[in-house]
Amino acid sequence: MKPQEIKDLTDAERQEKLQDFNQELFNLRFQHSTAQLENTQRLSQVRKTIARIKTIINEKKTGTGHGK
């Protein structure tokens, strides 16, 4: 997800997306450990998306957003 897409979501939707991506990361790690993961790039993509969501949630809480 792009940062603007995340910013456009409501707080509840962001939390839901965060849970979804955390679950996906868990599943990807499990597949990776059992050598069933075909697209290993997806691991880093999901981690980065989780970081983006957490960053935007933190910015909203503290009011220190960099965007307009």
PDB file of N, CA, C and O in Angstrom, chain B, residues numbered from 101:
ATOM      1  N   MET B 101       0.845  -1.185   0.000  1.00  0.00           N
ATOM      2  CA  MET B 101       0.000   0.000   0.000  1.00  0.00           C
ATOM      3  C   MET B 101       0.884   1.240   0.000  1.00  0.00           C
ATOM      4  O   MET B 101       1.954   1.266   0.607  1.00  0.00           O
ATOM      5  N   LYS B 102       0.415   2.246  -0.685  1.00  0.00           N
ATOM      6  CA  LYS B 102       1.133   3.504  -0.718  1.00  0.00           C
ATOM      7  C   LYS B 102       0.757   4.321   0.519  1.00  0.00           C
ATOM      8  O   LYS B 102      -0.333   4.146   1.063  1.00  0.00           O
ATOM      9  N   PRO B 103       1.644   5.209   0.968  1.00  0.00           N
ATOM     10  CA  PRO B 103       1.352   6.009   2.162  1.00  0.00           C
ATOM     11  C   PRO B 103       0.059   6.823   2.057  1.00  0.00           C
ATOM     12  O   PRO B 103      -0.669   6.961   3.040  1.00  0.00           O
ATOM     13  N   GLN B 104      -0.224   7.357   0.881  1.00  0.00           N
ATOM     14  CA  GLN B 104      -1.442   8.158   0.737  1.00  0.00           C
ATOM     15  C   GLN B 104      -2.690   7.302   0.902  1.00  0.00           C
ATOM     16  O   GLN B 104      -3.687   7.754   1.466  1.00  0.00           O
ATOM     17  N   GLU B 105      -2.638   6.075   0.414  1.00  0.00           N
ATOM     18  CA  GLU B 105      -3.779   5.161   0.586  1.00  0.00           C
ATOM     19  C   GLU B 105      -4.024   4.883   2.060  1.00  0.00           C
ATOM     20  O   GLU B 105      -5.169   4.799   2.503  1.00  0.00           O
ATOM     21  N   ILE B 106      -2.939   4.740   2.819  1.00  0.00           N
ATOM     22  CA  ILE B 106      -3.060   4.471   4.256  1.00  0.00           C
ATOM     23  C   ILE B 106      -3.614   5.698   4.972  1.00  0.00           C
ATOM     24  O   ILE B 106      -4.449   5.574   5.868  1.00  0.00           O
ATOM     25  N   LYS B 107      -3.150   6.881   4.576  1.00  0.00           N
ATOM     26  CA  LYS B 107      -3.617   8.119   5.209  1.00  0.00           C
ATOM     27  C   LYS B 107      -5.096   8.354   4.963  1.00  0.00           C
ATOM     28  O   LYS B 107      -5.777   8.952   5.795  1.00  0.00           O
ATOM     29  N   ASP B 108      -5.598   7.888   3.827  1.00  0.00           N
ATOM     30  CA  ASP B 108      -6.997   8.096   3.477  1.00  0.00           C
ATOM     31  C   ASP B 108      -7.941   7.183   4.266  1.00  0.00           C
ATOM     32  O   ASP B 108      -9.151   7.412   4.279  1.00  0.00           O
ATOM     33  N   LEU B 109      -7.401   6.151   4.923  1.00  0.00           N
ATOM     34  CA  LEU B 109      -8.229   5.230   5.698  1.00  0.00           C
ATOM     35  C   LEU B 109      -8.599   5.835   7.050  1.00  0.00           C
ATOM     36  O   LEU B 109      -7.918   6.732   7.545  1.00  0.00           O
ATOM     37  N   THR B 110      -9.678   5.339   7.636  1.00  0.00           N
ATOM     38  CA  THR B 110     -10.035   5.757   8.991  1.00  0.00           C
ATOM     39  C   THR B 110      -9.146   5.017   9.984  1.00  0.00           C
ATOM     40  O   THR B 110      -8.444   4.075   9.615  1.00  0.00           O
ATOM     41  N   ASP B 111      -9.178   5.448  11.248  1.00  0.00           N
ATOM     42  CA  ASP B 111      -8.364   4.799  12.274  1.00  0.00           C
ATOM     43  C   ASP B 111      -8.704   3.319  12.403  1.00  0.00           C
ATOM     44  O   ASP B 111      -7.809   2.483  12.523  1.00  0.00           O
ATOM     45  N   ALA B 112      -9.982   2.997  12.378  1.00  0.00           N
ATOM     46  CA  ALA B 112     -10.410   1.602  12.509  1.00  0.00           C
ATOM     47  C   ALA B 112      -9.939   0.772  11.306  1.00  0.00           C
ATOM     48  O   ALA B 112      -9.513  -0.373  11.459  1.00  0.00           O
ATOM     49  N   GLU B 113     -10.021   1.360  10.125  1.00  0.00           N
ATOM     50  CA  GLU B 113      -9.576   0.645   8.926  1.00  0.00           C
ATOM     51  C   GLU B 113      -8.065   0.410   8.958  1.00  0.00           C
ATOM     52  O   GLU B 113      -7.587  -0.639   8.527  1.00  0.00           O
ATOM     53  N   ARG B 114      -7.309   1.402   9.475  1.00  0.00           N
ATOM     54  CA  ARG B 114      -5.861   1.229   9.599  1.00  0.00           C
ATOM     55  C   ARG B 114      -5.528   0.090  10.546  1.00  0.00           C
ATOM     56  O   ARG B 114      -4.647  -0.723  10.264  1.00  0.00           O
ATOM     57  N   GLN B 115      -6.233   0.032  11.670  1.00  0.00           N
ATOM     58  CA  GLN B 115      -5.997  -1.053  12.628  1.00  0.00           C
ATOM     59  C   GLN B 115      -6.327  -2.405  12.012  1.00  0.00           C
ATOM     60  O   GLN B 115      -5.625  -3.391  12.240  1.00  0.00           O
ATOM     61  N   GLU B 116      -7.396  -2.441  11.236  1.00  0.00           N
ATOM     62  CA  GLU B 116      -7.795  -3.685  10.576  1.00  0.00           C
ATOM     63  C   GLU B 116      -6.744  -4.116   9.553  1.00  0.00           C
ATOM     64  O   GLU B 116      -6.387  -5.292   9.480  1.00  0.00           O
ATOM     65  N   LYS B 117      -6.252  -3.158   8.763  1.00  0.00           N
ATOM     66  CA  LYS B 117      -5.210  -3.461   7.777  1.00  0.00           C
ATOM     67  C   LYS B 117      -3.938  -3.938   8.477  1.00  0.00           C
ATOM     68  O   LYS B 117      -3.267  -4.853   7.999  1.00  0.00           O
ATOM     69  N   LEU B 118      -3.612  -3.315   9.608  1.00  0.00           N
ATOM     70  CA  LEU B 118      -2.430  -3.706  10.360  1.00  0.00           C
ATOM     71  C   LEU B 118      -2.550  -5.158  10.830  1.00  0.00           C
ATOM     72  O   LEU B 118      -1.594  -5.927  10.733  1.00  0.00           O
ATOM     73  N   GLN B 119      -3.712  -5.521  11.332  1.00  0.00           N
ATOM     74  CA  GLN B 119      -3.940  -6.906  11.745  1.00  0.00           C
ATOM     75  C   GLN B 119      -3.836  -7.855  10.552  1.00  0.00           C
ATOM     76  O   GLN B 119      -3.235  -8.924  10.657  1.00  0.00           O
ATOM     77  N   ASP B 120      -4.417  -7.468   9.431  1.00  0.00           N
ATOM     78  CA  ASP B 120      -4.372  -8.305   8.226  1.00  0.00           C
ATOM     79  C   ASP B 120      -2.934  -8.539   7.770  1.00  0.00           C
ATOM     80  O   ASP B 120      -2.551  -9.666   7.453  1.00  0.00           O
ATOM     81  N   PHE B 121      -2.136  -7.463   7.740  1.00  0.00           N
ATOM     82  CA  PHE B 121      -0.757  -7.602   7.287  1.00  0.00           C
ATOM     83  C   PHE B 121       0.092  -8.374   8.294  1.00  0.00           C
ATOM     84  O   PHE B 121       0.992  -9.115   7.898  1.00  0.00           O
ATOM     85  N   ASN B 122      -0.181  -8.211   9.587  1.00  0.00           N
ATOM     86  CA  ASN B 122       0.538  -9.003  10.584  1.00  0.00           C
ATOM     87  C   ASN B 122       0.224 -10.485  10.421  1.00  0.00           C
ATOM     88  O   ASN B 122       1.114 -11.326  10.551  1.00  0.00           O
ATOM     89  N   GLN B 123      -1.023 -10.808  10.139  1.00  0.00           N
ATOM     90  CA  GLN B 123      -1.406 -12.201   9.906  1.00  0.00           C
ATOM     91  C   GLN B 123      -0.739 -12.738   8.645  1.00  0.00           C
ATOM     92  O   GLN B 123      -0.267 -13.874   8.618  1.00  0.00           O
ATOM     93  N   GLU B 124      -0.706 -11.914   7.606  1.00  0.00           N
ATOM     94  CA  GLU B 124      -0.051 -12.335   6.367  1.00  0.00           C
ATOM     95  C   GLU B 124       1.439 -12.564   6.599  1.00  0.00           C
ATOM     96  O   GLU B 124       2.008 -13.526   6.083  1.00  0.00           O
ATOM     97  N   LEU B 125       2.076 -11.678   7.379  1.00  0.00           N
ATOM     98  CA  LEU B 125       3.498 -11.840   7.676  1.00  0.00           C
ATOM     99  C   LEU B 125       3.748 -13.148   8.429  1.00  0.00           C
ATOM    100  O   LEU B 125       4.713 -13.860   8.151  1.00  0.00           O
ATOM    101  N   PHE B 126       2.873 -13.453   9.381  1.00  0.00           N
ATOM    102  CA  PHE B 126       2.992 -14.715  10.116  1.00  0.00           C
ATOM    103  C   PHE B 126       2.922 -15.898   9.152  1.00  0.00           C
ATOM    104  O   PHE B 126       3.742 -16.813   9.218  1.00  0.00           O
ATOM    105  N   ASN B 127       1.936 -15.868   8.260  1.00  0.00           N
ATOM    106  CA  ASN B 127       1.772 -16.958   7.296  1.00  0.00           C
ATOM    107  C   ASN B 127       2.969 -17.073   6.353  1.00  0.00           C
ATOM    108  O   ASN B 127       3.414 -18.175   6.034  1.00  0.00           O
ATOM    109  N   LEU B 128       3.486 -15.923   5.910  1.00  0.00           N
ATOM    110  CA  LEU B 128       4.638 -15.939   5.011  1.00  0.00           C
ATOM    111  C   LEU B 128       5.871 -16.504   5.716  1.00  0.00           C
ATOM    112  O   LEU B 128       6.626 -17.279   5.129  1.00  0.00           O
ATOM    113  N   ARG B 129       6.070 -16.114   6.975  1.00  0.00           N
ATOM    114  CA  ARG B 129       7.210 -16.651   7.726  1.00  0.00           C
ATOM    115  C   ARG B 129       7.081 -18.157   7.905  1.00  0.00           C
ATOM    116  O   ARG B 129       8.069 -18.886   7.816  1.00  0.00           O
ATOM    117  N   PHE B 130       5.883 -18.613   8.154  1.00  0.00           N
ATOM    118  CA  PHE B 130       5.653 -20.045   8.312  1.00  0.00           C
ATOM    119  C   PHE B 130       5.953 -20.773   7.006  1.00  0.00           C
ATOM    120  O   PHE B 130       6.625 -21.804   7.009  1.00  0.00           O
ATOM    121  N   GLN B 131       5.460 -20.245   5.898  1.00  0.00           N
ATOM    122  CA  GLN B 131       5.723 -20.852   4.596  1.00  0.00           C
ATOM    123  C   GLN B 131       7.219 -20.839   4.281  1.00  0.00           C
ATOM    124  O   GLN B 131       7.754 -21.797   3.724  1.00  0.00           O
ATOM    125  N   HIS B 132       7.885 -19.745   4.643  1.00  0.00           N
ATOM    126  CA  HIS B 132       9.316 -19.626   4.381  1.00  0.00           C
ATOM    127  C   HIS B 132      10.101 -20.666   5.174  1.00  0.00           C
ATOM    128  O   HIS B 132      11.044 -21.263   4.656  1.00  0.00           O
ATOM    129  N   SER B 133       9.715 -20.880   6.418  1.00  0.00           N
ATOM    130  CA  SER B 133      10.441 -21.832   7.262  1.00  0.00           C
ATOM    131  C   SER B 133      10.227 -23.275   6.810  1.00  0.00           C
ATOM    132  O   SER B 133      11.067 -24.138   7.068  1.00  0.00           O
ATOM    133  N   THR B 134       9.108 -23.540   6.138  1.00  0.00           N
ATOM    134  CA  THR B 134       8.843 -24.896   5.649  1.00  0.00           C
ATOM    135  C   THR B 134       9.189 -25.038   4.163  1.00  0.00           C
ATOM    136  O   THR B 134       8.819 -26.019   3.519  1.00  0.00           O
ATOM    137  N   ALA B 135       9.898 -24.050   3.635  1.00  0.00           N
ATOM    138  CA  ALA B 135      10.360 -24.041   2.240  1.00  0.00           C
ATOM    139  C   ALA B 135       9.211 -24.142   1.235  1.00  0.00           C
ATOM    140  O   ALA B 135       9.355 -24.777   0.190  1.00  0.00           O
ATOM    141  N   GLN B 136       8.089 -23.529   1.544  1.00  0.00           N
ATOM    142  CA  GLN B 136       6.951 -23.520   0.636  1.00  0.00           C
ATOM    143  C   GLN B 136       6.707 -22.149   0.017  1.00  0.00           C
ATOM    144  O   GLN B 136       5.820 -21.991  -0.823  1.00  0.00           O
ATOM    145  N   LEU B 137       7.492 -21.162   0.430  1.00  0.00           N
ATOM    146  CA  LEU B 137       7.294 -19.800  -0.063  1.00  0.00           C
ATOM    147  C   LEU B 137       7.969 -19.630  -1.411  1.00  0.00           C
ATOM    148  O   LEU B 137       9.170 -19.863  -1.546  1.00  0.00           O
ATOM    149  N   GLU B 138       7.192 -19.224  -2.412  1.00  0.00           N
ATOM    150  CA  GLU B 138       7.736 -19.036  -3.753  1.00  0.00           C
ATOM    151  C   GLU B 138       8.218 -17.603  -3.971  1.00  0.00           C
ATOM    152  O   GLU B 138       9.272 -17.389  -4.570  1.00  0.00           O
ATOM    153  N   ASN B 139       7.455 -16.620  -3.491  1.00  0.00           N
ATOM    154  CA  ASN B 139       7.793 -15.214  -3.691  1.00  0.00           C
ATOM    155  C   ASN B 139       8.377 -14.662  -2.393  1.00  0.00           C
ATOM    156  O   ASN B 139       7.642 -14.163  -1.541  1.00  0.00           O
ATOM    157  N   THR B 140       9.693 -14.750  -2.245  1.00  0.00           N
ATOM    158  CA  THR B 140      10.326 -14.309  -1.006  1.00  0.00           C
ATOM    159  C   THR B 140      10.343 -12.788  -0.874  1.00  0.00           C
ATOM    160  O   THR B 140      10.502 -12.271   0.232  1.00  0.00           O
ATOM    161  N   GLN B 141      10.184 -12.071  -1.971  1.00  0.00           N
ATOM    162  CA  GLN B 141      10.128 -10.612  -1.912  1.00  0.00           C
ATOM    163  C   GLN B 141       8.913 -10.126  -1.139  1.00  0.00           C
ATOM    164  O   GLN B 141       8.926  -9.032  -0.576  1.00  0.00           O
ATOM    165  N   ARG B 142       7.881 -10.926  -1.111  1.00  0.00           N
ATOM    166  CA  ARG B 142       6.644 -10.529  -0.427  1.00  0.00           C
ATOM    167  C   ARG B 142       6.888 -10.297   1.061  1.00  0.00           C
ATOM    168  O   ARG B 142       6.213  -9.471   1.675  1.00  0.00           O
ATOM    169  N   LEU B 143       7.850 -11.019   1.651  1.00  0.00           N
ATOM    170  CA  LEU B 143       8.181 -10.830   3.060  1.00  0.00           C
ATOM    171  C   LEU B 143       8.595  -9.384   3.337  1.00  0.00           C
ATOM    172  O   LEU B 143       8.078  -8.752   4.258  1.00  0.00           O
ATOM    173  N   SER B 144       9.518  -8.869   2.544  1.00  0.00           N
ATOM    174  CA  SER B 144       9.986  -7.497   2.775  1.00  0.00           C
ATOM    175  C   SER B 144       8.908  -6.475   2.429  1.00  0.00           C
ATOM    176  O   SER B 144       8.820  -5.427   3.069  1.00  0.00           O
ATOM    177  N   GLN B 145       8.090  -6.768   1.425  1.00  0.00           N
ATOM    178  CA  GLN B 145       7.002  -5.849   1.074  1.00  0.00           C
ATOM    179  C   GLN B 145       6.020  -5.714   2.233  1.00  0.00           C
ATOM    180  O   GLN B 145       5.600  -4.608   2.572  1.00  0.00           O
ATOM    181  N   VAL B 146       5.658  -6.839   2.834  1.00  0.00           N
ATOM    182  CA  VAL B 146       4.688  -6.824   3.936  1.00  0.00           C
ATOM    183  C   VAL B 146       5.285  -6.122   5.152  1.00  0.00           C
ATOM    184  O   VAL B 146       4.603  -5.350   5.825  1.00  0.00           O
ATOM    185  N   ARG B 147       6.569  -6.392   5.434  1.00  0.00           N
ATOM    186  CA  ARG B 147       7.214  -5.724   6.577  1.00  0.00           C
ATOM    187  C   ARG B 147       7.233  -4.211   6.392  1.00  0.00           C
ATOM    188  O   ARG B 147       6.979  -3.462   7.336  1.00  0.00           O
ATOM    189  N   LYS B 148       7.534  -3.767   5.184  1.00  0.00           N
ATOM    190  CA  LYS B 148       7.574  -2.328   4.905  1.00  0.00           C
ATOM    191  C   LYS B 148       6.180  -1.706   5.013  1.00  0.00           C
ATOM    192  O   LYS B 148       6.032  -0.591   5.512  1.00  0.00           O
ATOM    193  N   THR B 149       5.168  -2.424   4.548  1.00  0.00           N
ATOM    194  CA  THR B 149       3.802  -1.917   4.641  1.00  0.00           C
ATOM    195  C   THR B 149       3.377  -1.802   6.102  1.00  0.00           C
ATOM    196  O   THR B 149       2.733  -0.824   6.482  1.00  0.00           O
ATOM    197  N   ILE B 150       3.729  -2.787   6.922  1.00  0.00           N
ATOM    198  CA  ILE B 150       3.422  -2.734   8.353  1.00  0.00           C
ATOM    199  C   ILE B 150       4.098  -1.521   8.978  1.00  0.00           C
ATOM    200  O   ILE B 150       3.489  -0.812   9.779  1.00  0.00           O
ATOM    201  N   ALA B 151       5.352  -1.282   8.616  1.00  0.00           N
ATOM    202  CA  ALA B 151       6.074  -0.126   9.144  1.00  0.00           C
ATOM    203  C   ALA B 151       5.409   1.180   8.717  1.00  0.00           C
ATOM    204  O   ALA B 151       5.315   2.115   9.513  1.00  0.00           O
ATOM    205  N   ARG B 152       4.952   1.253   7.476  1.00  0.00           N
ATOM    206  CA  ARG B 152       4.262   2.457   6.997  1.00  0.00           C
ATOM    207  C   ARG B 152       2.991   2.714   7.798  1.00  0.00           C
ATOM    208  O   ARG B 152       2.722   3.840   8.218  1.00  0.00           O
ATOM    209  N   ILE B 153       2.216   1.654   8.002  1.00  0.00           N
ATOM    210  CA  ILE B 153       0.959   1.801   8.736  1.00  0.00           C
ATOM    211  C   ILE B 153       1.242   2.267  10.163  1.00  0.00           C
ATOM    212  O   ILE B 153       0.584   3.179  10.662  1.00  0.00           O
ATOM    213  N   LYS B 154       2.220   1.641  10.820  1.00  0.00           N
ATOM    214  CA  LYS B 154       2.550   2.020  12.192  1.00  0.00           C
ATOM    215  C   LYS B 154       3.058   3.457  12.269  1.00  0.00           C
ATOM    216  O   LYS B 154       2.746   4.180  13.214  1.00  0.00           O
ATOM    217  N   THR B 155       3.835   3.864  11.280  1.00  0.00           N
ATOM    218  CA  THR B 155       4.348   5.232  11.248  1.00  0.00           C
ATOM    219  C   THR B 155       3.206   6.234  11.117  1.00  0.00           C
ATOM    220  O   THR B 155       3.183   7.245  11.819  1.00  0.00           O
ATOM    221  N   ILE B 156       2.275   5.963  10.237  1.00  0.00           N
ATOM    222  CA  ILE B 156       1.158   6.882  10.026  1.00  0.00           C
ATOM    223  C   ILE B 156       0.254   6.916  11.255  1.00  0.00           C
ATOM    224  O   ILE B 156      -0.239   7.980  11.631  1.00  0.00           O
ATOM    225  N   ILE B 157       0.031   5.758  11.887  1.00  0.00           N
ATOM    226  CA  ILE B 157      -0.762   5.734  13.119  1.00  0.00           C
ATOM    227  C   ILE B 157      -0.083   6.591  14.183  1.00  0.00           C
ATOM    228  O   ILE B 157      -0.748   7.358  14.880  1.00  0.00           O
ATOM    229  N   ASN B 158       1.239   6.465  14.311  1.00  0.00           N
ATOM    230  CA  ASN B 158       1.978   7.251  15.292  1.00  0.00           C
ATOM    231  C   ASN B 158       1.937   8.737  14.968  1.00  0.00           C
ATOM    232  O   ASN B 158       1.815   9.567  15.869  1.00  0.00           O
ATOM    233  N   GLU B 159       2.039   9.075  13.690  1.00  0.00           N
ATOM    234  CA  GLU B 159       1.963  10.479  13.287  1.00  0.00           C
ATOM    235  C   GLU B 159       0.602  11.065  13.619  1.00  0.00           C
ATOM    236  O   GLU B 159       0.506  12.209  14.063  1.00  0.00           O
ATOM    237  N   LYS B 160      -0.445  10.292  13.408  1.00  0.00           N
ATOM    238  CA  LYS B 160      -1.793  10.791  13.710  1.00  0.00           C
ATOM    239  C   LYS B 160      -1.957  11.015  15.210  1.00  0.00           C
ATOM    240  O   LYS B 160      -2.587  11.985  15.630  1.00  0.00           O
ATOM    241  N   LYS B 161      -1.383  10.103  16.030  1.00  0.00           N
ATOM    242  CA  LYS B 161      -1.497  10.239  17.483  1.00  0.00           C
ATOM    243  C   LYS B 161      -0.767  11.479  17.990  1.00  0.00           C
ATOM    244  O   LYS B 161      -1.274  12.212  18.839  1.00  0.00           O
ATOM    245  N   THR B 162       0.442  11.702  17.451  1.00  0.00           N
ATOM    246  CA  THR B 162       1.261  12.811  17.945  1.00  0.00           C
ATOM    247  C   THR B 162       1.046  14.103  17.176  1.00  0.00           C
ATOM    248  O   THR B 162       1.474  15.168  17.620  1.00  0.00           O
ATOM    249  N   GLY B 163       0.387  14.019  16.032  1.00  0.00           N
ATOM    250  CA  GLY B 163       0.113  15.221  15.242  1.00  0.00           C
ATOM    251  C   GLY B 163       1.342  15.728  14.533  1.00  0.00           C
ATOM    252  O   GLY B 163       1.437  16.925  14.259  1.00  0.00           O
ATOM    253  N   THR B 164       2.296  14.853  14.223  1.00  0.00           N
ATOM    254  CA  THR B 164       3.513  15.271  13.570  1.00  0.00           C
ATOM    255  C   THR B 164       3.612  14.789  12.136  1.00  0.00           C
ATOM    256  O   THR B 164       4.701  14.462  11.664  1.00  0.00           O
ATOM    257  N   GLY B 165       2.498  14.742  11.445  1.00  0.00           N
ATOM    258  CA  GLY B 165       2.499  14.276  10.054  1.00  0.00           C
ATOM    259  C   GLY B 165       3.293  15.173   9.152  1.00  0.00           C
ATOM    260  O   GLY B 165       3.297  16.392   9.329  1.00  0.00           O
ATOM    261  N   HIS B 166       3.967  14.592   8.184  1.00  0.00           N
ATOM    262  CA  HIS B 166       4.794  15.364   7.261  1.00  0.00           C
ATOM    263  C   HIS B 166       4.023  15.769   6.014  1.00  0.00           C
ATOM    264  O   HIS B 166       4.441  16.665   5.281  1.00  0.00           O
ATOM    265  N   GLY B 167       2.916  15.118   5.779  1.00  0.00           N
ATOM    266  CA  GLY B 167       2.128  15.429   4.583  1.00  0.00           C
ATOM    267  C   GLY B 167       1.223  16.621   4.792  1.00  0.00           C
ATOM    268  O   GLY B 167       1.092  17.139   5.901  1.00  0.00           O
ATOM    269  N   LYS B 168       0.603  17.045   3.710  1.00  0.00           N
ATOM    270  CA  LYS B 168      -0.297  18.215   3.782  1.00  0.00           C
ATOM    271  C   LYS B 168      -1.719  17.762   3.926  1.00  0.00           C
ATOM    272  O   LYS B 168      -2.626  18.591   4.003  1.00  0.00           O
TER     273      LYS B 168
END
